[in-house]
Amino acid sequence: MLEKKNSFKAKDILKVGNKSYNYYRLNKLQEDGVGNIDRLPYSIKILLEAVLRNENGYDITTDDVKALANYNPEDLKASEIPFKPARVVLQDFTGVPAVVDLAALRSAMHRMGGDPSTINPQIPVDLVIDHSVQVDVYDDPLAMIKNSEIEFERNRERYEFLRWGQKAFDNFNVVPPASGIVHQVNLEYIAKGIQTNKDNDIYPDSLVGTDSHTTMINGLGVVGWGVGGIEAEAVMLGQPIYMLTPEVVGFKLTGKLSEGVTATDLTLRVTEMLRELGVVGKFVEFFGEGLTNMTLPDRATIANMAPEYGATMGYFPVDDETLSYLSQTGRSDEEVAAVEAYYKAQGIFRTDDSADPEFATIIELDISTVVSSVAGPKRPQDRINLTDLKKEFNKSLTAPVGPAGFGLKKSELANKASGQIEKHGKVYDFELSHGDVVLAAITSCTNTSNPSVMLAAGIVAKKAVEHGLSQKPYVKTSLAPGSKVVTEYLTEAGLLPYLEKIGFGVVGYGCTTCIGNSGPLPEPVVKAINEGEIIAASASSGNRNFEGRLNPHTKANYLMAPPLVVAYALAGTVDIDFKNEPIGQSSDGNDVYLKDIWPTSQEMSEHLKGALKPEIFKKMYDGIE
């Protein structure tokens, strides 16, 4: 590794408690007139710190520092930034080739007579195995165990290779199967907010990952995004990523969510707005007093969907909520104190009194105007008010084939098909028509990382069971949390048994349905769909819904909050007006409406108190590596 030059004499000492660290002080550039950095976007300041700290006169020069220090949002220069992230995250599909290449480098070193053990990642690398589990078994108390056994059987060779890699390479850690989803594990456990190295430097946590939804970590104030395998390997071996200086779009948030509206609804609205604006190749940075009213999991949900709204990042600056989340999720007092001290010393800690950064483009949203929503039937940006879904779905049936149309003839609208299905030793007759939900999945780190929507799903299930409701027999249901923490707090809250009662038992800890690993639908259901040429629907809490992605037999795929996934599994169709039509009948024959089973703010508050407890996170992540 080339020696750092510290040409701007920015290296200084930061004291945190009884410890001292070296850090590269951004304000030195301001004081010496190198650049006017006070009103730079927070995300650009963090890139600038990385360039300043790693300046070595070779791949990162003083000109690179000066260029970024003089970032002007009104007059962006088409110059390249050499960025060296602090670490890399991988998942098992895209990460395996990177480990293969490292092994090949060792073989080459051996053939050349060198020492193969010198080939190692130069920075920390974490690979989380999450992309291989499939929902083969569901609505079964042993579903998680059975699906895991099938997963290990299918992937034994790959897993043995990764186990070898963990033992063979320095700076390389593998989080085993059935542990969680990479982005949620990163958010809840791996990320610390700051990094230190053998030279006793302290600096912001940053990363790249071989998965597009790496951006979820932006909700924690960590700069990071998804890259290709070759770029990730270069970073692992100490090389910078070269990128054009990005435009940063400012997204001003005000107000707070109304009663009954979820973070998922907010995220779908943000996605809709940013797709309309056009932010491909740009950073989006959120600011405004609305951030103070948002929990960190709410922020992470929005950041997660940056690929869907087209941005490189969806960044939330570090603030008091960040520190609270780090403490609540089991990070040590020492680690949290270091994050606070560092970010405040560098002028990159947001408060309500902080001056707004300067952006060339600003978009605004009053959060209180957001309403309950879904997105679909084929694209995540096509948001629909929940109250309009029945109307919009029926319109889509005869609309021309395209993002919002299936091109049916009027004579095909009445298509129906029937069949029989066996569940739990009983045989059920069923009939399918257009819009019937055959797949309902609480899936994906996008939403399972957020206790508010997961607990809401549990409360909906509890009230549904108490009213005597059950899921329709033709609906394949699944709950695949992004970490074991979710199962633990749902169990502690007494809600998991109610989810299991209506078919939403835990099927595994991984991406599952969100990436198309929904597993096969029951054969009688597939037969009915094909014979009746039914436009079958899915309800998913994932982040993508392109036709054919979740399952080859569902054409109308709607993204939504987990409690709505439960509601649509109970209703069995998207062709329903939840405001005016009952979701089902209670055990005593009375109509039950969505409002009858929807969580109140008081119910949510009572359950949320117990969800983010450090002891839960420490217990569930203990020994995970």
Secondary structure by P-SEA (a helix, b strand, c coil): ccccccccccbbbbbcccbbbbbbcccccccccccccccccaaaaaaaaaaaaacccccccaaaaaaaaaccccccccccccccccbbbbccccaaaaaaaaaaaaaaaaaacccccccccccbbbbbcccccccccccccaaaaaaaaaaaaacaaaaaaaaaaaaccccccccccccccaaaaaacccccccccccccccccccccccccccccccccccccbbbcaaaaaaaaabbbbbbcbbbbbbbbbcbbbcccccaaaaaaaaaaaaaaaccccbbbbbbccccccccaaaaaaaaaaccccccccccccccaaaaaaaaaacccaaaaaaaaaaaaaaccccccccccccccbbbbbccccccccccccccccccccccaaaaaaaaaccccccccccccccccccbbbbbccccccbbbbbccccccccbbbbccccccccaaaaaaaaaaaaaaaaaccccccccbbbbbbccaaaaaaaaaaccaaaaaaaccccccccccccccccccccaaaaaaaaaaccbbbbbbcccccccccccccccbbbbbcaaaaaaaaaacccccccccccccccccccccccccccccaaaaaaaaaacccaaaaaaaacccc
